[in-house]
Amino acid sequence: MVRPKKCRFVGTEPEADYFKPRAVPLSELEEVCLTVEEIEAFKLKFLDKLEQGQAAKKMRVSRTTFWRILNLAGKKIADALISGKAIKITGGNYKLR
């Protein structure tokens, strides 16, 4: 039996929830879906410039869990940018701090 995911804590919800390449109709694009906690991990690491341990504490997860979330977000964002896909931010298992 799979253990349920624990709730992650985020500071704020993203202001925008969709990004797409300019001048390409949405009907022609593939989507990459990011969760709110993946965006939060990305923000804490690269915008707030926190160390992995500090960022993990803010999200109330272990350092290894934070790394997995961040790594998955990075792969999805790189795929969208390199392949010209839309990014949709939706869902996840989170609470506001």
Secondary structure by P-SEA (a helix, b strand, c coil): cbbbbcbbbbccccccccccccccccccbbbbbbcaaaaaaaaacccccccaaaaaaaacccaaaaaaaaaaaaaaaaaaaaabbbbbbbbcccccc
